[in-house]
Amino acid sequence: MSSPFFNPGQAKPQGTEWAARLIPGSASAGRTRKESPGALRDYLLVTLNWVLVAEICLRLRAAFPHMPTFPGLLRSSSISPTLLGIALLHGALIHLLSGAGGLRGTGTDWRKQMRSVSMAIFWATLVLSAALQLQGFSVLEAAAVWSAGILHCGTLLGRRWAEREGRLRSVRATRGTRNVLIVGAGELGRRIADYLDKHPEMDRSVCGFLDERKPLGNGVVGRTSDLAELARTGFVDEVIVAAPHDRNLTLRVLHAARRLRLDVKMAPDLFGCEPTRESQSMGSIPLISLHEEELPVRGLLVKRALDVAAAGTALMLMAPALALIAILIKLGSPGPVLYAAPRAGRKGKPFRCYKFRTMVKDADDLKEKLRKRNQRSGPFFKIAHDPRITPIGRFLRRYSLDELPQLLNVLKGEMSLVGPRPHPLDDVAGYAIEHLPRLDVIPGMTGLWQVMARRNPSFQTGMNLDIEYIHCWSLGMDMRILLKTAGAVLRGSGD
């Protein structure tokens, strides 16, 4: 069991807004979202399956001229308009018999959903075949209906499986490992923690237990009244309430978790009985989902794809320029070409951020001696005419060329092209607790702070801009920030 909690050591602000988990683009999350057009895709697949069956029938008739024809489905050398009507009728029957939820594939039990759709296809095909035979269609045409039904099973079930797998992979790729707090350190809570510890494929890391009765220690990190502070400092994503016995206490936890925008699941005590239905399970332990925040999975997946494509292309195109910069750095002063500095990434996880070295090789040792000259407010260090910067380093900084190696961090997934800038670990150690939300997302090479208030010495101004970026995030906003960054780079406005 891991314990990622920060200890900012500063007084907490009033209210709990400072502790709420930040969801990218949450400022526009209140608008109504259109449902996925699953039914339209199913109608299209059903129609294409029928066209494929008709093409096969046409080729069979051309190869065997003396075989019986399909007058209701085919003309002499083309598909009859009646066939398209039959295809739409077939799709409508499947839709009605499987139910709107089953057709769109939103059921929580995968096997039951597949069984429901399979049975709907069977009964729809049976009804359609019988109706066509009553209308005078031949036995061969009834066989064509069943052939189409077999194709429907393969394509409709295959579409659901592909969408489910894609959705699971997308969610896993965009949200990463989830930090979990378990309310209740009893036997059931311990079993949940043990299961998650032994099953890393669940992508969950238990931060600890909240318990009103048990003493602190042995995994118990606090009381339920500490939920807001521990959720924020531990970058918690999910709360699991294990076998609640105090109704009022449970309700307080649920309401607090919702305000903090945390996903909430409950593990009820079933007294040895086997559950018949559940939304999720951890081994033999059923979990009931009570609240789940909607993440912009598709948008974040597109953002990641654009990051990889742009970073890879830029590194290839600029390889000669990068090599020239490396030679100039090596000739200008002793020391390595690259400077790999520890920075705080998403959820405060440290990573090595690459830059071209622009300072003398003992710059970190000199930093503490220069702190009294710091010109930025808050936990952020910056001084004008820094004596540690080399002549070639000053040129690289002016045009932001020193940050080009961070494209490697983008490829590795540690950074994005756009996002809050990653701060040094010693700066992050000086954060107040209300500053931690900026670490809820992957840091970026450039951000709203850099294009709106790059020379503003106020740390709080930059922090507010980073929080605004996360709240209002969209792919369009990223593109606008990149364009403004390009203009700033060409003007040589770096320092």
N, C-alpha and C positions, 0 to 999 in steps of 0.2 A: 504494500500500500504506500503510495507516494504522498508527500505533503508539500504542495507548491506554494503555500501561503506566504505572502509578503508580510513584512512588518514595518510599515512606513513610519510608525512612531510619532504620528501627529494626530491631533484631535479630529474626530469625525465631524463633517458638516451636518447641519440639521436635515431632517427628512431622509428619504432613501433613494432619491433620484440619482445621486452620485454612484449608487451601487448597482443600478440596473445594467444588465448585459446589453451591449450595443449590437444591433443587427444592421448590417450594411443596407442602406436604402430604406430604413424603417420609417423615415419621415413621410414617405409616399405609400406606405403599406396599407393605409386605410382605404384606398380605392378598391373597388370591386374588381376581382380578377376573373377573367373568362375561363370557363372550364376547358379542359383539354378536349379537342374535337375527336375523341375516341370513336364515337358512333359513326362519324363521317368516314373515318379511316376504315372501319369495318365494312361499311356499305361499298366503299371503293374496292376493297379486297374481294368481297363477294362478287361484285360485277366483273372484276378481272378474272376471277376463277371461272366464271361462266363463259367469258370470252375464250379462255384457254380450252375449256371443254368443247366449245363449238368449233374451234380451230382443229382440234384433234378429230372430231367427227367429220369435218370437211375433208381432211387428209385421208381418213379411213375410206370415205366414200369414193375419193379419187383413186385410191389404190385398189379398191374392190368394187367395181361398178355394179355388180349384181347383188350386193348386200342391200337389205332394206334401208329405206331413207328415213330422214327425220323431218317430216313435213312441218311440224309445229315449231321447230327450232331453227331450221335452215331453209334458205332458198336454194336455187340450183348451184350457186357458187359463192354465196355470201350468207351472213348471219341475218336471221329474221328479226324484225323489230320486236316481235313477241318475246324473243329470248331476253332482251333487256328488261322488259316488264316482269318476266319471271324472276330475273336476278334481283330486281328491287323488291319484289314480293318475298323472295327467300330471305333477303337481308332484314326486311321488316318483321317477319315471323321470328327470326333469331333474336332480334332486339326485344320483341314483346315477351318471348318465352324466357329469356335470360334475365329480364329486368334491366332497367337503366343502369343500376349500380354494377351489375355483373358485366354488361356490355362494355362499360368504360373501364372495367378492371380496377375498381377502387376497393374491393373487398380486402379485409385484413387477413383472412385465412387463404393462403395461396392454393392449397389443394382443393378446398371447397369451391373456390372461384373457378378453377379449371374444370371441376366436375359439373358445376352449374352451366358453364358455357358449352361443354361437350354435350350435355343432355339437351340443352336448348337447340343445338345444331341437329341432333338426332331427331327430335320431335318435329322441328320445323321441316326437315327433309322428308320425314314420313308423311306429314300432312300435305305438303306440296306435291309429293309423288302421287298420293291417293287422289287428290283433287284433279291433277292433270289426267290421270287415267280415266276418271269419271267424265272428263271432258272429251274423251276419245283419243288421247295421246297413246302412242304405241308403247310396248314393253321396253323397247330400246331407248325411247325418250325418258321413261321412268328410270332406266339404268343410268342415263346421263345425269339425271337429278341426283342420284346417289353418288355418282362420281364427283359431282360438284360439292356434295356434302362432305366427302372425304377430304377434298382440297380445303374446304372451309375449316375443318378441324386443324389441319396442319398450319394454315396461314394465320387464323385468328388466335389460336393458342400460342403460336410462335411469336406473333406481335406482342401479346401480353407478356410473355416470358422475356423478350428482348427489352421491352419498356421497363419491366420490373428490375432486371439486371442493370440496365443503364441508369435507372433512378438510384438504385443502391450504390453503384459505383460513383455516381456524380455527388451524392450526399457525402459519401466517405471521403472523396477527393477534396471537397470544398470545406467541410467542417473539421476534418482532422480528428485527433483523439479528444474525446469528451471527458471533462472533469466532472466527477459525480460526488455529491454529498449524500450520505444515507442517514435518514432520521430514524433513530432506534438502533441501539447497539446490542440488542438481544440476539437470540439464536438465529432468527430469520435474517436479520441484518448482517450478521457475520457470515451466513451461508451465501448471501448475495455478493458480499465483498470477496469471499473466497472463490466463488465461481468466476467473477470478473478478473480476478488475479490470475486464474488458471486458463482463461480463454482470451488471449490478446486480440483475437479476431473480432471481438465485440467492440474494439476501438473505444474502450472506456477505462479511465483511471480513477480509482477511488481515492478521494482526498481525505476522507475521515468520516467520523460519525458525529451526529448531534444527538445528545441524550440528556434528559432532565434528571435522571436518577443516578446514573453510573458516574464514578469519579473521572476526572480528566486523566488522560493517558491511555495507553493501550489502544490507540486509534481514535479515542473520543477527543475531539478538538474543540468542543464548545457546547453551549446550550442552544435551544431553538431561537432564543432571543438574539443570538450572535449570527443568525443566518445572513443578514445583509452584509455585514463586514467580512465574514469568511467567504461568502460567495464572490465578493468583489476582489479581495486580495488573493483568492485562489483561482480566479477566472473560471468559476463553476458554470457548467452548462445545464446540468440536470440534477434534480433532487428526487431521490427514491424514498418514499415513506414506507417503512417496513413494519407491518403488523400494528397499526395504530390502535391504542386502547382508550386514549383520552380524546373524546370527540372535539371539544373546544380547542385543545392544543393542536389537533390535526387541522382544523379549519383555519387557525391562525397561520400555520405553516403553509397551507395551500394558498391562502390569500397573499401572504408575503412573497411566496415564490412567483406567483403570477405578476405581481407588481415589479419584481426584479427581472421579468422576462426569461425565467428559467423554465425548462421543460420539467413536468411533474409526472411521476409514475408512482403507483401504489402497489405494494405487494401484500395482499390480504392474507390473514391467517385462515386457511381452509380446514383446519382441524383434521388433517390427514385425508381429506376427500380429494379426488381428482377433478380438476376443472373441466367443464365441457366446452367453454369458449373463452378465449382471451385475446388481447391485442398483441401480446408479445410474451415470451417466456425466457427465463434463464435457467436452463436445465429443467428441473421439475417445479420451478418457482414461477407461478403466473404473475404477470405485471399488467395492471390496468392503466392505460394512458389517460391522465386527467387534463393535461394541458401541454401543448407543443407549439413552440414558436415557428412560424413559417420562414425558412431561409430562402434567399434568392438564389437557389442552386443553379439554375440555368444561366443566370447572368454572371455568377462567379465562375462557372465553368468556362464560359466564353472569355471572360477576363483572363483566366489562366491560359487558355489556348492562344490568345493574342499576345500575352507576355512571352510565351515560349517561342512563338513564331517571330515576333519582333526582335527579341534578344538574340536568338540564333542567327537571324539574317544580319543583324547589325554587327555581330562578332565576326562573321565571315567577310562582310564587305570592308570592315575597318581593320582587318588583320595587319595590313602593311603599316597603317598609321599607329596602331598599338605597338608594333615592333619598334618603330622609330622613337616613340615616346619612351619606351623601356631603355633604349640605348642612351638617350639624352639624360635620363635620370641616373643611369649608372655612371656616365661621364661627369655629371654635375657634382655628385657628392658620394662619399662612401656609404654603403648600406644596401639593403635589398631593394629590388624594384617595386615589389608589391608590399603594401602595409595591410596586414590582416588583423583588424581590430575587433575585439569582442563587443557585440552590440545586443540589445534586447529586442527579440523578435516578437511574434504573436504570442500572447499569454505570458510574456516575459521570458520566454525560452531563449537562452543565449545562443548566438551563432557568430561565426567569423565573417565579418563584412570586409570585402576586398576593395582596396583603393590603390591607385598609384601613389607611391610615397612622395609627399610634398614637403616633408620636414626632415630635420636632422635625425639621425637614428636613435638618439637618446631623448626624443621629444616628450615621451610619456613621463620620464623622470623629472623633466623641467616643468611639467604642467602644474604640479602642486606649488612650486615656487612663484608661479605667475598668477595664481588664483586671485590674489588681492587686486589684480588689474582687470578682473572680469567685467565686461561691459554689458552683459546680459543679466536680466533679473531671473530669479528662480534657479532651479537646478540645471543650469545650462551654461557651458563655458564658451566664451568667444571674446577675443580682443582684437583690436585693429593693430596693424603693423606687427603681427606676431613675430618675434625674433627667431622662432624655430623654423620658419618657412624658408626653404631654399629658393634661389632665383628662378630655376625652372619650375619649382613648385608653385610660385606665385603666378606664373603664366598659366599653368594647368588649372589652378583654382579659378582664375578669372573667367575662363571659358568652360569650367566644369568638366574638363577632360580627365581630371583625377578620379572621377566617379565611374568612368566607363567599365572598369573591371567588375563593377557591381552587376553587370549583365550576367556574370557567372552565378551570382547569388539568385538572380531571377530564374535562370535555367534550373537551379537546384530547388526552387520553390521556397527559398528563405525570404525572398523579397518579391515585390511586384514592380512594374514600371511606375505605378502611381499609388500613393498611400502615405501615411504619416512617416516622416523620416525616422530611421532607427537611432536611438540615443545610446551613448556609452553607458555601461553598466553602473558606473559611479554616479552619473547624472540620474539614472532611473532610481538608484537607491535613495535619492533625495526627493522623489515624488511624494506629494501628499496623496492621500487615498483617493481623492476625487480626480486625480490625474491618470489613474490606472486605466480608465476606459479606452484611452488611445491605443492601448496594447491589445484590444480585442480583435484587431485585424492585422493582416500581414503588412509589414512596413514597405515603403516604396522608395524608388530612386528620386522621385519628386512628388510634391503634394500641394495642397491648397495653400498651406503656409508659405511655401517657397515662391509661389507666383503672386500672392496677395500681400504678404508682409515680410519679405525676405530680410530686410534691413531693420525691421522693427525690433527693438531690444527687449520688448515685453514677452516673457515666457508665457504668461497667461493668454495673451493675444494669439500666439501660435497654437496653444493648447485648444482654445475655443475654435479656431479654424479647423484643427484636426478633428474635433468632435463633430463640427458641422459637416465636414467631408463624409464622415462615416454615416451620419444620419441621412444625408441627401445623396448618397452615392448612386451613380448610374454609369453605364458605359459611355454615355454622351458626356458626362462630367469629366471622366477620365480623358477623353479625346480633347476636350477644351483645355484641360490642364497641360497635356502634352504639347499642344500647339503654343500655349503661352510660355512654356518652359523652353521650347525651341527658339522663340523670339528672344528670351532673356539670355540664352547661351550665345546666340549670334551677336548680341549687343555687348557681350563680355561683362555682364553685370555681377559675376560671381566675386566672392571675396575669400 
